[in-house]
Amino acid sequence: MKKKIVFYAFSSQSWDSYVPIINEILDQDKEEKSQISVYAPSNNYQFRDDTSKNLFDLLSGQFTETLKHDLHNSNGNEYILVTTHIPDEKHGLSNGLYIHVPHGSAFGNNQTADYLVSCYQASDIYCGISPAEGEYLRQKCRNSGNISTKFIATGCPKNDIFSAYILGSEKERNRIKSEIKQSMSIPLDMAVIFIGSHWTSRGILRRFGTSLIQALSTVGDKVHIIQGAHPNLWNNHVSIQTSNWLYKSLCNERDKGSATLSFGVSDAKALLASDIVIGDISSIVIEAALLEKPILLNIDEDSFLDKQIYQIYKGISVRFDGADDLLQAFLTGVQFSDKREESFAIVKDLFGYNIGNASKQIANIILNYSQ
């Protein structure tokens, strides 16, 4: 008898990472649909599109109270728990075969990365971004005694969406970029500046508010600014007061016509459409580097858990200190390091593993253990 498969939707981003994996599972075996369910502990989810929402509604509806009772009382890995985060004990999902999958594109890029180590230690199977992540985790855990976790380098499933652009010719990249601009109603002759922000206090939005938008909006009428906002800014990861002032400030810039806002779970379209990416410690920077975009960052060494990762962020970008410093860089011309291409190659080696096939590999792992 096949094992039940439960996807633990810790957040909107978790669910967004699961969708391509679930689709791969169903492509291989449509009968698996009856075995799959989604446990949704949050009461606030955002979706990439209606297809994603419909799949979520169907599979979360299959996680019934009866199933929850059966899983809670099962013994010895009788079901598979697929998750991006360690489940809260109160949910009673601690006795499944725990398969961890990535929901971010990087590791070691912020001071919360110790949680990554906890996920690794708690997992039975850890699907990692690359072989380098496996070495990173083993080094972090070298004094933690025997760890039985099986590490499998699969790549990051959410980055499969970028494979056509990353692997495409210059002509193909321009075609993709033009199509996305048209879908976003952005004139093809306008340069797109995408500003991404981490949700922590070290992120651009909580550090500078909308001052970067205000400064860049003076550059000229041939520039279209898109401001990204991490979903965690609108839930209990930050205070209600912080969420409110940021939301009001951003909506004010949108209503003035200064910027388009990207509040959704995915910034993929904004990244692909962009001509320049502005960021911080967020793993969005890694996605921008995989796409070989010009990158300007507000970063400092103390914000990174891993100093090697800081050097990589530094190598792929030009740094700025604030709104006026950023504006002056645009006015006087940005000079990138001669070694930027070398840094891009390092990013691809560390974080671009198996792009285009990560979801399929993780689906195969889940199916193999569900037999």
C-alpha positions in Angstrom: 0.0 0.0 0.0 1.3 3.4 -0.9 2.1 5.9 1.9 0.2 9.1 2.3 2.1 12.2 1.3 1.5 15.4 3.4 2.9 18.8 2.3 3.3 21.1 5.2 2.4 24.6 3.9 4.2 26.7 6.5 3.8 29.8 4.3 2.8 31.1 0.9 6.4 30.6 -0.2 6.4 27.1 1.0 3.3 26.3 -1.0 4.8 28.0 -4.1 7.9 25.7 -3.8 5.6 22.6 -3.6 3.5 23.3 -6.7 6.0 22.3 -9.3 6.9 19.2 -7.3 3.3 18.1 -6.9 2.7 18.7 -10.6 5.7 16.4 -11.4 4.3 13.7 -9.1 0.9 13.9 -10.8 2.5 13.9 -14.3 4.1 10.6 -13.4 1.2 9.0 -11.5 -2.2 10.7 -11.5 -3.5 8.1 -9.0 -1.2 9.7 -6.4 -3.7 12.6 -6.2 -5.8 10.7 -3.7 -2.7 10.0 -1.6 -1.6 13.7 -1.4 -2.9 16.3 1.1 -1.8 19.7 2.3 -1.7 20.7 5.9 -2.2 24.5 6.1 -1.4 25.9 9.5 -1.7 29.6 8.4 -4.9 31.4 7.7 -3.4 33.7 5.1 -2.0 32.4 1.8 -1.1 34.1 -1.5 -0.9 32.3 -4.8 1.0 32.7 -8.0 -2.1 32.1 -10.1 -5.6 30.5 -10.0 -4.2 27.1 -11.0 -2.0 27.2 -7.8 -5.0 28.2 -5.7 -7.3 25.5 -7.1 -4.7 22.8 -6.4 -4.2 24.2 -2.9 -7.9 24.2 -2.2 -8.3 20.6 -3.5 -5.4 19.1 -1.6 -5.9 21.1 1.7 -9.5 19.8 1.6 -8.2 16.3 1.6 -6.4 16.8 5.0 -9.5 15.9 7.1 -9.8 15.5 10.8 -9.9 11.7 10.3 -6.7 11.8 8.3 -5.1 14.0 11.0 -6.1 11.5 13.7 -4.8 8.5 11.7 -1.5 10.2 11.0 -1.0 11.2 14.6 -1.5 7.6 15.8 0.6 6.0 13.1 3.9 4.3 13.8 7.2 4.1 12.2 7.2 6.5 9.2 3.9 5.4 7.8 3.5 8.6 5.8 5.7 11.1 4.2 5.9 14.7 5.4 7.3 17.1 2.8 8.2 20.5 4.4 10.3 23.6 4.1 10.2 24.2 7.8 10.1 22.2 11.0 6.5 21.5 11.9 5.2 22.9 15.1 4.7 19.9 17.6 1.2 21.0 18.3 0.1 20.0 14.8 0.9 16.3 15.6 3.0 15.6 12.4 6.2 14.4 14.1 6.1 10.7 13.2 6.3 10.8 9.4 9.3 10.4 7.1 10.5 14.0 7.1 11.7 15.1 3.6 13.0 18.7 3.7 12.8 20.8 0.5 14.3 24.2 -0.1 12.1 27.3 -0.4 14.9 29.9 -0.7 17.7 30.1 -3.3 20.6 30.6 -1.0 22.2 29.5 2.3 24.4 31.4 4.7 23.1 34.7 3.5 21.6 36.0 6.8 21.9 35.6 10.5 18.8 33.3 10.7 20.7 30.6 8.8 21.1 28.5 12.0 17.5 27.5 11.4 18.7 25.8 8.2 21.0 23.6 10.4 18.0 22.8 12.6 16.0 21.7 9.6 18.9 19.5 8.4 19.3 17.9 11.8 15.5 17.2 12.1 15.1 15.7 8.6 15.3 12.1 7.4 15.9 13.2 3.9 17.3 16.7 3.1 16.9 17.9 -0.5 19.6 20.5 -0.9 20.3 23.4 -3.2 23.6 22.0 -4.3 26.4 19.7 -3.2 28.1 22.8 -1.7 25.1 23.2 0.7 25.7 19.6 1.9 29.3 20.5 2.7 28.2 23.7 4.3 25.7 21.8 6.6 28.2 19.1 7.5 30.7 21.7 8.5 28.1 23.5 10.6 27.2 20.2 12.3 30.7 18.7 12.7 30.5 19.0 16.5 26.9 17.8 16.8 27.6 14.1 17.0 26.1 11.5 14.8 23.5 12.9 12.4 21.5 10.3 10.4 20.1 12.7 7.8 20.5 11.7 4.2 21.5 14.7 2.1 20.6 14.7 -1.6 21.6 17.6 -3.9 18.5 18.3 -6.0 18.6 22.0 -6.7 16.0 24.6 -5.8 12.6 23.7 -7.3 11.3 27.3 -7.5 14.2 28.2 -9.7 13.1 25.8 -12.4 10.9 28.6 -13.7 14.0 30.4 -14.8 15.6 27.6 -16.7 14.5 28.7 -20.2 16.0 32.2 -19.6 19.2 30.9 -18.0 19.9 28.2 -20.6 18.6 30.3 -23.5 20.6 32.3 -26.1 20.7 36.1 -26.0 17.9 36.2 -28.6 15.8 33.9 -26.5 16.4 35.9 -23.3 15.3 39.1 -25.1 12.2 37.4 -26.3 11.2 36.2 -22.8 12.0 39.6 -21.4 9.9 41.4 -24.0 6.9 39.0 -23.5 6.9 39.5 -19.8 7.2 43.3 -20.1 4.2 43.2 -22.5 2.2 41.0 -20.0 2.9 43.6 -17.3 1.9 46.5 -19.6 5.4 48.0 -19.5 6.6 49.7 -22.8 9.5 47.8 -24.3 11.6 50.9 -24.5 11.5 51.5 -20.8 14.3 50.3 -18.5 12.9 48.3 -15.6 14.5 48.7 -12.1 13.4 46.0 -9.7 13.9 46.6 -6.0 13.8 43.5 -3.9 13.7 43.5 -0.1 14.2 41.0 2.7 11.5 41.0 5.4 13.9 41.5 8.4 15.1 44.8 9.8 18.1 44.4 7.6 15.9 44.5 4.5 15.7 47.6 2.2 12.1 48.4 3.0 12.4 48.4 6.8 15.7 50.2 6.6 14.9 52.9 4.0 11.2 52.9 3.5 10.2 54.2 0.1 13.2 56.6 -0.1 14.8 54.6 -2.9 11.7 54.8 -5.0 11.5 58.5 -4.4 15.2 59.0 -5.4 15.1 56.8 -8.5 11.8 58.3 -9.7 13.8 61.5 -10.6 16.0 59.6 -13.0 13.7 60.1 -16.0 10.5 59.1 -17.7 12.1 56.1 -19.5 12.4 54.2 -16.2 9.8 51.8 -14.7 10.3 50.9 -11.0 9.0 47.7 -9.5 9.2 47.4 -5.7 9.1 43.9 -4.4 7.8 43.1 -0.9 8.4 39.8 0.9 5.1 38.1 2.0 6.4 38.0 5.6 6.1 41.8 5.8 2.3 41.3 5.9 1.9 38.6 8.6 3.0 37.9 12.1 6.7 37.9 11.3 6.7 41.7 11.8 4.6 44.0 14.0 1.2 45.3 12.8 2.6 48.8 13.0 5.5 48.0 10.7 3.2 46.3 8.2 0.8 49.3 8.3 3.3 52.1 7.7 5.1 50.2 5.0 1.9 49.3 3.2 0.6 52.9 3.3 3.9 54.3 2.1 4.2 51.9 -0.8 0.6 52.4 -1.8 1.2 56.2 -1.8 4.1 55.7 -4.2 2.0 53.4 -6.4 -0.9 55.9 -6.5 1.5 58.7 -7.5 2.7 56.6 -10.4 6.2 56.3 -9.0 6.3 52.5 -8.9 4.5 49.3 -9.5 4.2 47.0 -6.5 5.0 43.3 -6.4 3.2 42.1 -3.3 2.7 38.5 -4.6 4.3 35.3 -3.5 6.7 35.3 -6.4 8.9 38.1 -7.9 9.9 35.9 -10.9 8.2 38.1 -13.5 9.7 41.2 -12.1 13.1 39.7 -12.1 12.9 38.4 -15.6 11.6 41.8 -16.9 14.3 43.8 -15.0 17.3 45.6 -16.5 18.8 46.4 -13.1 18.1 44.7 -9.7 18.6 46.5 -6.4 18.7 44.3 -3.2 20.1 43.4 0.2 20.8 40.1 1.9 17.7 38.4 0.3 18.2 35.3 -1.8 16.4 37.2 -4.6 19.9 38.5 -5.2 21.1 34.9 -6.0 18.2 34.6 -8.5 19.2 37.9 -10.1 22.8 36.6 -10.4 21.7 33.4 -12.0 19.9 35.6 -14.5 23.1 37.6 -14.9 21.4 40.9 -14.1 23.3 44.1 -13.1 23.0 44.2 -9.3 23.3 47.0 -6.7 23.2 46.0 -3.1 22.9 47.5 0.4 24.9 45.0 2.4 27.5 44.8 5.2 29.6 41.9 6.4 28.0 41.7 9.8 24.6 40.8 8.3 25.9 37.5 6.9 26.3 34.4 8.9 28.8 33.0 6.4 31.6 35.4 5.3 32.3 33.5 2.1 28.7 34.2 1.0 29.2 37.9 1.8 32.2 37.9 -0.5 30.0 36.4 -3.3 27.3 39.0 -2.8 30.0 41.7 -2.8 31.6 40.3 -6.0 28.4 40.2 -8.1 27.4 43.8 -7.2 28.1 47.4 -6.6 27.3 48.5 -3.1 25.4 51.6 -2.0 24.7 53.2 1.4 21.4 54.9 1.0 19.0 56.7 -1.4 21.2 59.6 -2.4 24.3 57.3 -2.8 22.1 55.0 -5.1 20.9 58.0 -7.1 24.5 59.3 -7.7 25.5 55.8 -8.9 22.8 56.0 -11.6 23.7 59.6 -12.5 27.4 59.1 -12.8 27.4 55.6 -14.1 27.8 52.3 -12.4 31.2 50.6 -12.7 31.1 46.8 -12.0 34.1 44.8 -11.0 36.2 43.1 -13.7 35.7 39.9 -11.8 31.9 40.0 -11.8 31.6 37.3 -14.5 33.8 35.1 -12.3 31.5 35.8 -9.4 28.5 34.9 -11.5 30.2 31.5 -12.3 30.6 30.9 -8.5 27.0 31.6 -7.9 25.9 29.1 -10.6 28.2 26.5 -9.0 26.9 27.0 -5.5 23.3 27.9 -6.1 22.4 27.1 -9.7 22.6 23.3 -9.5 20.2 21.2 -11.6 18.1 24.2 -12.7 15.2 22.9 -14.8 15.2 19.4 -13.2 15.1 20.1 -9.5 11.3 19.6 -9.1 11.4 16.4 -11.1 14.2 15.0 -9.0 12.4 15.8 -5.7 9.2 14.3 -7.0 11.1 11.1 -7.8 12.5 11.0 -4.3 9.1 11.4 -2.8 7.6 8.7 -5.0 10.4 6.3 -4.3 9.9 6.6 -0.6 6.1 6.4 -0.9 6.1 2.9 -2.3 
